[in-house]
Amino acid sequence: MHMSTSAKDESKRSMANPAREKSVNTSMQDILEILEDNIKWWEQAAITCENTAARLPTGEKEGWQLMGAVYRERAGKHTRLVEQFRREHNAAHG
């Protein structure tokens, strides 16, 4: 008897290795932890730049303000990425 491609794929999925699935979940958790750590570092860098800029005269502070804004943007991007990964993971493992 010849199985269709989709039937073969379904059969393979149903026999998925639980250890491999756990490994993928662990890997994703590790990635999320790194991203969450990055969020903290980007936010701290932004605060440091903003505090430094506040003490500088006009003409010197703008570069620090720009770096702070870039670091805040990075923190925001990482936050959105973590949220997206969590939503997708929850949807897949409902």
N, CA, C and O atoms as CSV, one atom per row, in Angstrom:
chain,resi,resn,atom,element,x,y,z
A,1,MET,N,N,0.847,-1.164,0.000
A,1,MET,CA,C,0.000,0.000,0.000
A,1,MET,C,C,0.901,1.238,0.000
A,1,MET,O,O,1.902,1.286,0.715
A,2,HIS,N,N,0.545,2.216,-0.790
A,2,HIS,CA,C,1.333,3.433,-0.965
A,2,HIS,C,C,0.679,4.573,-0.164
A,2,HIS,O,O,-0.499,4.876,-0.358
A,3,MET,N,N,1.450,5.200,0.736
A,3,MET,CA,C,0.919,6.315,1.548
A,3,MET,C,C,1.152,7.618,0.799
A,3,MET,O,O,2.173,7.784,0.133
A,4,SER,N,N,0.212,8.532,0.910
A,4,SER,CA,C,0.397,9.847,0.308
A,4,SER,C,C,1.469,10.605,1.086
A,4,SER,O,O,1.795,10.245,2.217
A,5,THR,N,N,2.010,11.650,0.476
A,5,THR,CA,C,3.047,12.445,1.121
A,5,THR,C,C,2.548,13.033,2.429
A,5,THR,O,O,3.265,12.998,3.429
A,6,SER,N,N,1.327,13.575,2.445
A,6,SER,CA,C,0.807,14.166,3.674
A,6,SER,C,C,0.589,13.103,4.747
A,6,SER,O,O,0.781,13.380,5.931
A,7,ALA,N,N,0.196,11.907,4.362
A,7,ALA,CA,C,0.022,10.819,5.335
A,7,ALA,C,C,1.376,10.427,5.922
A,7,ALA,O,O,1.485,10.166,7.120
A,8,LYS,N,N,2.416,10.387,5.071
A,8,LYS,CA,C,3.763,10.075,5.558
A,8,LYS,C,C,4.235,11.147,6.541
A,8,LYS,O,O,4.789,10.837,7.595
A,9,ASP,N,N,4.009,12.408,6.181
A,9,ASP,CA,C,4.412,13.513,7.056
A,9,ASP,C,C,3.694,13.421,8.391
A,9,ASP,O,O,4.305,13.614,9.442
A,10,GLU,N,N,2.406,13.127,8.356
A,10,GLU,CA,C,1.618,13.019,9.587
A,10,GLU,C,C,2.124,11.853,10.430
A,10,GLU,O,O,2.215,11.953,11.654
A,11,SER,N,N,2.448,10.755,9.771
A,11,SER,CA,C,2.965,9.593,10.477
A,11,SER,C,C,4.287,9.934,11.168
A,11,SER,O,O,4.511,9.545,12.314
A,12,LYS,N,N,5.148,10.652,10.475
A,12,LYS,CA,C,6.426,11.064,11.056
A,12,LYS,C,C,6.206,11.981,12.252
A,12,LYS,O,O,6.868,11.834,13.280
A,13,ARG,N,N,5.275,12.930,12.122
A,13,ARG,CA,C,4.990,13.845,13.224
A,13,ARG,C,C,4.439,13.099,14.429
A,13,ARG,O,O,4.781,13.422,15.567
A,14,SER,N,N,3.600,12.117,14.195
A,14,SER,CA,C,3.001,11.395,15.305
A,14,SER,C,C,4.035,10.560,16.046
A,14,SER,O,O,3.836,10.221,17.212
A,15,MET,N,N,5.138,10.226,15.380
A,15,MET,CA,C,6.190,9.450,16.018
A,15,MET,C,C,7.363,10.349,16.412
A,15,MET,O,O,8.486,9.869,16.565
A,16,ALA,N,N,7.113,11.625,16.572
A,16,ALA,CA,C,8.173,12.569,16.902
A,16,ALA,C,C,8.871,12.155,18.193
A,16,ALA,O,O,8.241,11.665,19.130
A,17,ASN,N,N,10.148,12.358,18.218
A,17,ASN,CA,C,10.963,11.990,19.358
A,17,ASN,C,C,10.726,13.001,20.487
A,17,ASN,O,O,11.038,14.181,20.328
A,18,PRO,N,N,10.173,12.551,21.633
A,18,PRO,CA,C,9.920,13.473,22.741
A,18,PRO,C,C,11.195,14.147,23.240
A,18,PRO,O,O,11.157,15.308,23.644
A,19,ALA,N,N,12.326,13.434,23.217
A,19,ALA,CA,C,13.590,14.030,23.660
A,19,ALA,C,C,13.988,15.182,22.743
A,19,ALA,O,O,14.474,16.213,23.206
A,20,ARG,N,N,13.779,14.999,21.445
A,20,ARG,CA,C,14.105,16.065,20.499
A,20,ARG,C,C,13.188,17.270,20.711
A,20,ARG,O,O,13.642,18.414,20.679
A,21,GLU,N,N,11.906,17.012,20.927
A,21,GLU,CA,C,10.962,18.103,21.170
A,21,GLU,C,C,11.334,18.855,22.442
A,21,GLU,O,O,11.258,20.083,22.476
A,22,LYS,N,N,11.737,18.135,23.490
A,22,LYS,CA,C,12.175,18.773,24.727
A,22,LYS,C,C,13.426,19.611,24.470
A,22,LYS,O,O,13.572,20.704,25.018
A,23,SER,N,N,14.334,19.087,23.626
A,23,SER,CA,C,15.548,19.818,23.284
A,23,SER,C,C,15.218,21.122,22.571
A,23,SER,O,O,15.825,22.155,22.854
A,24,VAL,N,N,14.263,21.080,21.650
A,24,VAL,CA,C,13.850,22.288,20.933
A,24,VAL,C,C,13.236,23.277,21.916
A,24,VAL,O,O,13.524,24.471,21.845
A,25,ASN,N,N,12.396,22.801,22.833
A,25,ASN,CA,C,11.786,23.684,23.833
A,25,ASN,C,C,12.849,24.307,24.730
A,25,ASN,O,O,12.775,25.488,25.067
A,26,THR,N,N,13.853,23.488,25.118
A,26,THR,CA,C,14.937,24.003,25.945
A,26,THR,C,C,15.738,25.043,25.176
A,26,THR,O,O,16.100,26.083,25.727
A,27,SER,N,N,16.015,24.770,23.909
A,27,SER,CA,C,16.754,25.728,23.088
A,27,SER,C,C,15.993,27.040,22.969
A,27,SER,O,O,16.582,28.116,23.071
A,28,MET,N,N,14.683,26.951,22.753
A,28,MET,CA,C,13.872,28.170,22.644
A,28,MET,C,C,13.889,28.928,23.968
A,28,MET,O,O,13.984,30.156,23.981
A,29,GLN,N,N,13.798,28.202,25.081
A,29,GLN,CA,C,13.852,28.854,26.391
A,29,GLN,C,C,15.189,29.555,26.580
A,29,GLN,O,O,15.238,30.663,27.113
A,30,ASP,N,N,16.279,28.916,26.147
A,30,ASP,CA,C,17.604,29.531,26.254
A,30,ASP,C,C,17.673,30.813,25.429
A,30,ASP,O,O,18.224,31.819,25.878
A,31,ILE,N,N,17.116,30.772,24.232
A,31,ILE,CA,C,17.110,31.953,23.364
A,31,ILE,C,C,16.297,33.074,24.010
A,31,ILE,O,O,16.718,34.231,24.002
A,32,LEU,N,N,15.143,32.737,24.565
A,32,LEU,CA,C,14.305,33.748,25.215
A,32,LEU,C,C,15.025,34.358,26.413
A,32,LEU,O,O,14.922,35.563,26.647
A,33,GLU,N,N,15.751,33.542,27.171
A,33,GLU,CA,C,16.501,34.070,28.315
A,33,GLU,C,C,17.576,35.054,27.856
A,33,GLU,O,O,17.771,36.098,28.478
A,34,ILE,N,N,18.268,34.723,26.775
A,34,ILE,CA,C,19.289,35.629,26.244
A,34,ILE,C,C,18.655,36.937,25.784
A,34,ILE,O,O,19.172,38.018,26.069
A,35,LEU,N,N,17.530,36.835,25.071
A,35,LEU,CA,C,16.846,38.039,24.608
A,35,LEU,C,C,16.373,38.890,25.785
A,35,LEU,O,O,16.482,40.115,25.750
A,36,GLU,N,N,15.850,38.244,26.824
A,36,GLU,CA,C,15.391,38.989,27.996
A,36,GLU,C,C,16.562,39.666,28.710
A,36,GLU,O,O,16.430,40.794,29.184
A,37,ASP,N,N,17.709,38.979,28.789
A,37,ASP,CA,C,18.906,39.611,29.349
A,37,ASP,C,C,19.320,40.809,28.504
A,37,ASP,O,O,19.700,41.850,29.040
A,38,ASN,N,N,19.246,40.661,27.181
A,38,ASN,CA,C,19.592,41.775,26.291
A,38,ASN,C,C,18.687,42.974,26.532
A,38,ASN,O,O,19.146,44.115,26.505
A,39,ILE,N,N,17.404,42.720,26.766
A,39,ILE,CA,C,16.471,43.819,27.042
A,39,ILE,C,C,16.966,44.619,28.236
A,39,ILE,O,O,17.005,45.849,28.195
A,40,LYS,N,N,17.342,43.921,29.296
A,40,LYS,CA,C,17.829,44.599,30.511
A,40,LYS,C,C,19.086,45.416,30.225
A,40,LYS,O,O,19.221,46.546,30.695
A,41,TRP,N,N,20.008,44.833,29.445
A,41,TRP,CA,C,21.248,45.544,29.134
A,41,TRP,C,C,21.004,46.755,28.240
A,41,TRP,O,O,21.588,47.815,28.461
A,42,TRP,N,N,20.144,46.605,27.234
A,42,TRP,CA,C,19.843,47.744,26.361
A,42,TRP,C,C,19.180,48.859,27.166
A,42,TRP,O,O,19.499,50.033,26.980
A,43,GLU,N,N,18.258,48.494,28.061
A,43,GLU,CA,C,17.592,49.519,28.879
A,43,GLU,C,C,18.585,50.214,29.799
A,43,GLU,O,O,18.538,51.434,29.955
A,44,GLN,N,N,19.493,49.438,30.416
A,44,GLN,CA,C,20.502,50.041,31.284
A,44,GLN,C,C,21.431,50.955,30.491
A,44,GLN,O,O,21.810,52.021,30.974
A,45,ALA,N,N,21.792,50.554,29.303
A,45,ALA,CA,C,22.637,51.397,28.453
A,45,ALA,C,C,21.914,52.698,28.108
A,45,ALA,O,O,22.528,53.765,28.097
A,46,ALA,N,N,20.622,52.614,27.830
A,46,ALA,CA,C,19.841,53.814,27.515
A,46,ALA,C,C,19.816,54.763,28.711
A,46,ALA,O,O,20.003,55.970,28.554
A,47,ILE,N,N,19.589,54.222,29.891
A,47,ILE,CA,C,19.556,55.049,31.106
A,47,ILE,C,C,20.909,55.706,31.335
A,47,ILE,O,O,20.974,56.888,31.675
A,48,THR,N,N,21.980,54.962,31.153
A,48,THR,CA,C,23.331,55.507,31.339
A,48,THR,C,C,23.585,56.658,30.371
A,48,THR,O,O,24.115,57.699,30.761
A,49,CYS,N,N,23.206,56.468,29.113
A,49,CYS,CA,C,23.392,57.535,28.114
A,49,CYS,C,C,22.543,58.759,28.458
A,49,CYS,O,O,23.018,59.891,28.369
A,50,GLU,N,N,21.302,58.534,28.846
A,50,GLU,CA,C,20.413,59.657,29.187
A,50,GLU,C,C,20.928,60.424,30.400
A,50,GLU,O,O,20.894,61.654,30.422
A,51,ASN,N,N,21.406,59.696,31.409
A,51,ASN,CA,C,21.957,60.361,32.593
A,51,ASN,C,C,23.217,61.138,32.268
A,51,ASN,O,O,23.431,62.232,32.790
A,52,THR,N,N,24.043,60.578,31.414
A,52,THR,CA,C,25.261,61.273,30.991
A,52,THR,C,C,24.905,62.529,30.203
A,52,THR,O,O,25.484,63.593,30.424
A,53,ALA,N,N,23.955,62.404,29.287
A,53,ALA,CA,C,23.537,63.549,28.464
A,53,ALA,C,C,22.985,64.677,29.329
A,53,ALA,O,O,23.199,65.853,29.032
A,54,ALA,N,N,22.285,64.326,30.384
A,54,ALA,CA,C,21.677,65.350,31.249
A,54,ALA,C,C,22.728,66.230,31.917
A,54,ALA,O,O,22.441,67.372,32.276
A,55,ARG,N,N,23.930,65.715,32.085
A,55,ARG,CA,C,24.992,66.474,32.753
A,55,ARG,C,C,25.873,67.260,31.792
A,55,ARG,O,O,26.743,68.017,32.221
A,56,LEU,N,N,25.650,67.083,30.507
A,56,LEU,CA,C,26.521,67.720,29.514
A,56,LEU,C,C,25.883,68.976,28.927
A,56,LEU,O,O,24.659,69.100,28.896
A,57,PRO,N,N,26.706,69.895,28.467
A,57,PRO,CA,C,26.177,71.109,27.828
A,57,PRO,C,C,25.668,70.796,26.411
A,57,PRO,O,O,26.031,69.793,25.798
A,58,THR,N,N,24.816,71.698,25.929
A,58,THR,CA,C,24.333,71.572,24.550
A,58,THR,C,C,25.540,71.516,23.625
A,58,THR,O,O,26.530,72.219,23.829
A,59,GLY,N,N,25.445,70.693,22.634
A,59,GLY,CA,C,26.558,70.508,21.717
A,59,GLY,C,C,27.341,69.248,22.040
A,59,GLY,O,O,27.972,68.661,21.162
A,60,GLU,N,N,27.302,68.834,23.292
A,60,GLU,CA,C,27.970,67.592,23.692
A,60,GLU,C,C,26.966,66.502,24.043
A,60,GLU,O,O,27.268,65.313,23.941
A,61,LYS,N,N,25.780,66.910,24.454
A,61,LYS,CA,C,24.803,65.931,24.928
A,61,LYS,C,C,24.069,65.201,23.823
A,61,LYS,O,O,23.567,64.098,24.037
A,62,GLU,N,N,23.997,65.804,22.635
A,62,GLU,CA,C,23.172,65.230,21.565
A,62,GLU,C,C,23.602,63.819,21.153
A,62,GLU,O,O,22.755,62.964,20.892
A,63,GLY,N,N,24.885,63.578,21.095
A,63,GLY,CA,C,25.379,62.241,20.742
A,63,GLY,C,C,24.954,61.202,21.777
A,63,GLY,O,O,24.567,60.085,21.433
A,64,TRP,N,N,25.033,61.590,23.055
A,64,TRP,CA,C,24.603,60.687,24.127
A,64,TRP,C,C,23.096,60.458,24.077
A,64,TRP,O,O,22.623,59.348,24.320
A,65,GLN,N,N,22.347,61.509,23.762
A,65,GLN,CA,C,20.899,61.357,23.642
A,65,GLN,C,C,20.550,60.409,22.493
A,65,GLN,O,O,19.647,59.580,22.611
A,66,LEU,N,N,21.267,60.541,21.395
A,66,LEU,CA,C,21.039,59.660,20.246
A,66,LEU,C,C,21.349,58.201,20.608
A,66,LEU,O,O,20.575,57.299,20.289
A,67,MET,N,N,22.480,57.980,21.272
A,67,MET,CA,C,22.810,56.611,21.682
A,67,MET,C,C,21.737,56.055,22.623
A,67,MET,O,O,21.348,54.893,22.505
A,68,GLY,N,N,21.263,56.881,23.553
A,68,GLY,CA,C,20.208,56.442,24.460
A,68,GLY,C,C,18.948,56.061,23.713
A,68,GLY,O,O,18.297,55.071,24.047
A,69,ALA,N,N,18.601,56.843,22.701
A,69,ALA,CA,C,17.406,56.546,21.904
A,69,ALA,C,C,17.578,55.243,21.122
A,69,ALA,O,O,16.642,54.451,21.010
A,70,VAL,N,N,18.773,55.029,20.588
A,70,VAL,CA,C,19.038,53.785,19.848
A,70,VAL,C,C,18.948,52.586,20.796
A,70,VAL,O,O,18.376,51.556,20.441
A,71,TYR,N,N,19.509,52.717,21.991
A,71,TYR,CA,C,19.453,51.614,22.961
A,71,TYR,C,C,18.010,51.337,23.389
A,71,TYR,O,O,17.627,50.179,23.555
A,72,ARG,N,N,17.216,52.379,23.567
A,72,ARG,CA,C,15.796,52.185,23.914
A,72,ARG,C,C,15.063,51.467,22.785
A,72,ARG,O,O,14.239,50.583,23.021
A,73,GLU,N,N,15.379,51.864,21.556
A,73,GLU,CA,C,14.761,51.205,20.400
A,73,GLU,C,C,15.126,49.721,20.378
A,73,GLU,O,O,14.270,48.873,20.126
A,74,ARG,N,N,16.387,49.410,20.641
A,74,ARG,CA,C,16.840,48.017,20.682
A,74,ARG,C,C,16.093,47.234,21.765
A,74,ARG,O,O,15.659,46.106,21.534
A,75,ALA,N,N,15.950,47.832,22.935
A,75,ALA,CA,C,15.217,47.170,24.024
A,75,ALA,C,C,13.782,46.892,23.588
A,75,ALA,O,O,13.247,45.818,23.861
A,76,GLY,N,N,13.159,47.854,22.913
A,76,GLY,CA,C,11.789,47.677,22.433
A,76,GLY,C,C,11.684,46.568,21.401
A,76,GLY,O,O,10.743,45.775,21.433
A,77,LYS,N,N,12.640,46.509,20.488
A,77,LYS,CA,C,12.633,45.461,19.464
A,77,LYS,C,C,12.794,44.077,20.102
A,77,LYS,O,O,12.109,43.127,19.723
A,78,HIS,N,N,13.693,43.975,21.058
A,78,HIS,CA,C,13.883,42.697,21.748
A,78,HIS,C,C,12.617,42.315,22.522
A,78,HIS,O,O,12.228,41.147,22.539
A,79,THR,N,N,11.982,43.286,23.153
A,79,THR,CA,C,10.750,43.015,23.901
A,79,THR,C,C,9.677,42.480,22.973
A,79,THR,O,O,9.016,41.493,23.295
A,80,ARG,N,N,9.495,43.116,21.831
A,80,ARG,CA,C,8.491,42.651,20.867
A,80,ARG,C,C,8.833,41.261,20.330
A,80,ARG,O,O,7.936,40.446,20.111
A,81,LEU,N,N,10.111,40.986,20.118
A,81,LEU,CA,C,10.535,39.682,19.629
A,81,LEU,C,C,10.225,38.588,20.654
A,81,LEU,O,O,9.728,37.521,20.294
A,82,VAL,N,N,10.517,38.851,21.920
A,82,VAL,CA,C,10.212,37.889,22.984
A,82,VAL,C,C,8.704,37.648,23.050
A,82,VAL,O,O,8.259,36.505,23.151
A,83,GLU,N,N,7.924,38.721,22.992
A,83,GLU,CA,C,6.460,38.574,23.034
A,83,GLU,C,C,5.965,37.748,21.852
A,83,GLU,O,O,5.084,36.903,22.016
A,84,GLN,N,N,6.519,37.979,20.666
A,84,GLN,CA,C,6.121,37.230,19.474
A,84,GLN,C,C,6.466,35.747,19.631
A,84,GLN,O,O,5.636,34.886,19.338
A,85,PHE,N,N,7.676,35.447,20.087
A,85,PHE,CA,C,8.074,34.057,20.297
A,85,PHE,C,C,7.155,33.368,21.303
A,85,PHE,O,O,6.758,32.220,21.104
A,86,ARG,N,N,6.820,34.072,22.381
A,86,ARG,CA,C,5.954,33.481,23.410
A,86,ARG,C,C,4.548,33.219,22.848
A,86,ARG,O,O,3.964,32.168,23.110
A,87,ARG,N,N,4.008,34.166,22.082
A,87,ARG,CA,C,2.680,33.962,21.480
A,87,ARG,C,C,2.695,32.767,20.543
A,87,ARG,O,O,1.796,31.927,20.587
A,88,GLU,N,N,3.716,32.688,19.692
A,88,GLU,CA,C,3.808,31.584,18.737
A,88,GLU,C,C,3.984,30.250,19.449
A,88,GLU,O,O,3.385,29.247,19.062
A,89,HIS,N,N,4.807,30.244,20.490
A,89,HIS,CA,C,5.021,29.010,21.254
A,89,HIS,C,C,3.720,28.573,21.938
A,89,HIS,O,O,3.359,27.397,21.904
A,90,ASN,N,N,3.028,29.526,22.553
A,90,ASN,CA,C,1.768,29.209,23.219
A,90,ASN,C,C,0.719,28.727,22.226
A,90,ASN,O,O,-0.053,27.818,22.529
A,91,ALA,N,N,0.688,29.322,21.058
A,91,ALA,CA,C,-0.288,28.901,20.024
A,91,ALA,C,C,0.029,27.486,19.536
A,91,ALA,O,O,-0.873,26.686,19.288
A,92,ALA,N,N,1.313,27.195,19.406
A,92,ALA,CA,C,1.721,25.880,18.908
A,92,ALA,C,C,1.545,24.777,19.959
A,92,ALA,O,O,1.333,23.611,19.625
A,93,HIS,N,N,1.637,25.169,21.231
A,93,HIS,CA,C,1.573,24.167,22.296
A,93,HIS,C,C,0.340,24.337,23.189
A,93,HIS,O,O,0.208,23.674,24.217
A,94,GLY,N,N,-0.566,25.247,22.773
A,94,GLY,CA,C,-1.802,25.556,23.432
A,94,GLY,C,C,-2.159,24.807,24.578
A,94,GLY,O,O,-3.213,25.046,25.168
